[in-house]
Amino acid sequence: MVPPGLPGYEIQNVAWKGLARAQCQASARKLYAEAGYGPDKPLRIVIHGVSTEARRKICAAIIEQWRDVLGVDATATADEVAPGSQADPAVGHLTGRGWNADYADANSFLEIWKSDAGDNTTGYHNEGYDALVRQAARAKRPGERAKLLEEAERTLLGDLPAIPLFDSVLKKLVRAARRIWSPRARTTRRPQSRCRTTPRRARSARAGRSGS
């Protein structure tokens, strides 16, 4: 959830990061079946906000993987889903989101997931996570603060209310004669895609990474 390159912070990863692709797919199939889906009852998903060529290519790859591995019936559309709209309850509705940090610090990427954060549009709520972010804000030592934020990120990755896809990258042309130049991380992993499913039952079928 936090991009690399932030000073004094070690990025965290999902617990299954080191698993082989076959193991991830087997786990996804197991969770998919436990959620009540299968060949006779495929999960139906609509990915909204697919309005650019880049997003169309990303979604095409995601839809193909979901179909081949799980049998998910997914489609993409440029239409947006307004918050609170009466979407079909039998269909999972996903949408892409991006986030640019206000300052180069892990907190700028993590505080947006607090239960009362205005930018938390996923409905994510975890009191333990909220407490860790608040404790980090009160910490006086940088090392203590970093550890609390890292624990908060691990908690967030364990819950995974959204599906991170990539970190946006900006290319900079720097004069060769310049001796000191340090790039700063300012964008995030809520980038062109933080996605969530509307039906509660669909949330338990976390089939790998996806979004738009």
C-alpha distance (Angstrom), angle and dihedral (degrees) to the residues before:
residue distance angle dihedral
M1 . . .
V2 3.82 . .
P3 3.82 116.7 .
P4 3.81 122.5 -128.7
G5 3.77 123.7 -100.6
L6 3.80 101.1 56.8
P7 3.81 114.0 136.0
G8 3.80 116.9 -110.2
Y9 3.79 95.0 4.7
E10 3.80 131.7 106.4
I11 3.79 112.3 -151.9
Q12 3.81 116.9 -128.1
N13 3.79 129.4 -137.8
V14 3.80 137.9 -151.1
A15 3.81 114.3 -89.5
W16 3.81 91.7 -114.2
K17 3.81 96.7 51.8
G18 3.82 93.7 112.4
L19 3.80 96.3 48.8
A20 3.79 120.2 113.3
R21 3.81 117.7 -109.0
A22 3.82 91.4 -108.8
Q23 3.81 90.9 54.6
C24 3.81 92.0 48.9
Q25 3.79 91.2 50.0
A26 3.81 92.4 48.2
S27 3.81 90.4 50.7
A28 3.81 90.6 47.9
R29 3.80 91.5 51.8
K30 3.80 90.6 49.7
L31 3.82 93.0 50.8
Y32 3.80 90.4 44.1
A33 3.80 91.1 54.7
E34 3.82 92.7 44.2
A35 3.81 88.4 54.9
G36 3.82 88.7 58.4
Y37 3.81 100.1 -102.4
G38 3.78 129.9 125.9
P39 3.82 144.9 127.3
D40 3.80 92.2 -52.9
K41 3.81 93.5 43.4
P42 3.81 111.4 30.5
L43 3.79 121.0 -173.4
R44 3.81 110.1 -108.4
I45 3.81 116.9 -145.4
V46 3.81 133.7 177.3
I47 3.81 117.4 -161.7
H48 3.81 109.9 -152.5
G49 3.79 132.2 -158.7
V50 3.80 95.8 37.1
S51 3.78 94.3 150.2
T52 3.81 105.1 135.5
E53 3.79 133.3 65.9
A54 3.81 91.3 -117.0
R55 3.79 92.0 53.1
R56 3.79 92.1 46.1
K57 3.81 90.6 54.8
I58 3.81 92.8 47.0
C59 3.79 92.7 47.9
A60 3.79 92.3 47.3
A61 3.80 89.9 57.1
I62 3.81 92.4 45.7
I63 3.80 93.6 48.5
E64 3.79 91.0 49.2
Q65 3.82 92.5 50.8
W66 3.80 93.5 46.9
R67 3.80 90.5 49.2
D68 3.81 96.0 46.5
V69 3.82 97.2 43.0
L70 3.81 102.4 34.0
G71 3.77 108.9 9.2
V72 3.81 93.3 -116.8
D73 3.81 115.2 170.1
A74 3.81 101.5 -137.1
T75 3.79 132.8 165.6
A76 3.81 134.6 179.0
T77 3.81 130.1 -136.4
A78 3.78 137.8 177.5
D79 3.81 89.4 -134.4
E80 3.80 117.8 108.5
V81 3.79 126.1 -135.1
A82 3.80 112.0 -132.9
P83 3.83 116.2 -139.0
G84 3.78 109.5 -94.8
S85 3.79 94.2 16.6
Q86 3.80 117.9 147.7
A87 3.78 99.0 -109.8
D88 3.81 120.9 179.9
P89 3.85 104.0 -81.8
A90 3.79 90.1 -148.7
V91 3.80 91.4 62.1
G92 3.80 130.5 66.4
H93 3.80 110.9 -128.1
L94 3.80 119.0 -155.0
T95 3.77 131.1 -178.7
G96 3.80 135.0 -174.2
R97 3.77 124.1 -116.5
G98 3.80 135.6 179.8
W99 3.79 132.5 -161.1
N100 3.81 131.9 -156.9
A101 3.78 113.3 -166.0
D102 3.80 119.5 -125.0
Y103 3.81 90.5 -141.1
A104 3.82 136.9 8.1
D105 3.79 99.2 -94.2
A106 3.81 134.9 106.7
N107 3.79 90.8 -122.4
S108 3.79 90.9 66.3
F109 3.80 88.5 60.9
L110 3.80 96.6 42.0
E111 3.80 105.7 40.6
I112 3.82 90.4 65.4
W113 3.83 88.1 70.6
K114 3.79 95.8 58.4
S115 3.80 114.0 118.5
D116 3.81 92.9 -113.5
A117 3.82 97.3 40.7
G118 3.77 114.3 124.0
D119 3.82 91.2 -141.2
N120 3.81 92.7 54.4
T121 3.80 97.7 101.9
T122 3.82 94.6 158.6
G123 3.80 96.7 74.7
Y124 3.81 90.0 -121.2
H125 3.80 111.6 166.9
N126 3.80 125.6 177.9
E127 3.80 118.3 151.6
G128 3.81 91.5 -162.7
Y129 3.79 90.6 55.7
D130 3.80 91.7 47.2
A131 3.82 90.2 51.8
L132 3.82 92.9 51.9
V133 3.80 92.7 51.5
R134 3.81 90.8 47.8
Q135 3.81 91.7 48.5
A136 3.79 90.3 50.6
A137 3.82 89.7 53.2
R138 3.83 89.5 55.9
A139 3.82 96.7 43.2
K140 3.80 113.8 115.0
R141 3.81 99.1 -163.1
P142 3.83 118.6 68.9
G143 3.80 92.4 -139.7
E144 3.80 93.1 52.6
R145 3.79 90.9 46.3
A146 3.81 91.8 51.1
K147 3.82 92.4 50.2
L148 3.80 91.6 51.6
L149 3.80 92.2 49.3
E150 3.81 90.9 47.3
E151 3.81 89.9 52.3
A152 3.79 89.0 48.7
E153 3.79 90.9 52.4
R154 3.82 91.2 49.8
T155 3.80 88.6 52.1
L156 3.80 90.7 50.1
L157 3.80 92.1 48.5
G158 3.79 89.7 50.2
D159 3.82 91.0 55.0
L160 3.82 94.7 36.1
P161 3.82 98.9 -168.1
A162 3.80 88.5 177.0
I163 3.78 135.8 27.6
P164 3.81 114.0 -114.5
L165 3.79 115.0 -149.9
F166 3.78 111.7 170.9
D167 3.79 147.8 -23.8
S168 3.78 116.6 -111.5
V169 3.79 114.5 -120.3
L170 3.81 129.0 -154.8
K171 3.78 120.1 -157.0
K172 3.81 116.4 -135.4
L173 3.78 126.5 -165.5
V174 3.81 108.4 -147.4
R175 3.79 125.1 -168.9
A176 3.81 108.9 -109.7
A177 3.82 91.6 -133.7
R178 3.80 91.3 61.2
R179 3.80 107.1 103.0
I180 3.80 101.4 -169.5
W181 3.77 124.5 41.9
S182 3.77 128.0 141.4
P183 3.81 122.1 -171.5
R184 3.80 115.4 -138.3
A185 3.77 127.1 -145.1
R186 3.79 109.8 -122.4
T187 3.80 106.3 151.3
T188 3.76 129.6 69.3
R189 3.73 153.2 -146.1
R190 3.66 95.4 -99.3
P191 3.74 82.2 76.6
Q192 3.67 128.5 139.8
S193 3.71 82.0 -24.0
R194 3.68 140.2 42.0
C195 3.72 103.0 146.5
R196 3.77 135.6 -175.3
T197 3.76 136.0 178.9
T198 3.78 120.9 -123.8
P199 3.83 100.7 -147.4
R200 3.80 109.6 77.7
R201 3.79 92.2 -139.7
A202 3.78 90.9 56.7
R203 3.79 91.8 60.7
S204 3.79 91.6 70.3
A205 3.80 91.9 60.0
R206 3.79 98.9 75.1
A207 3.74 100.5 172.4
G208 3.79 104.9 -176.7
R209 3.79 125.5 -74.0
S210 3.77 121.0 -28.7
G211 3.77 146.2 144.4
S212 3.71 139.7 120.0
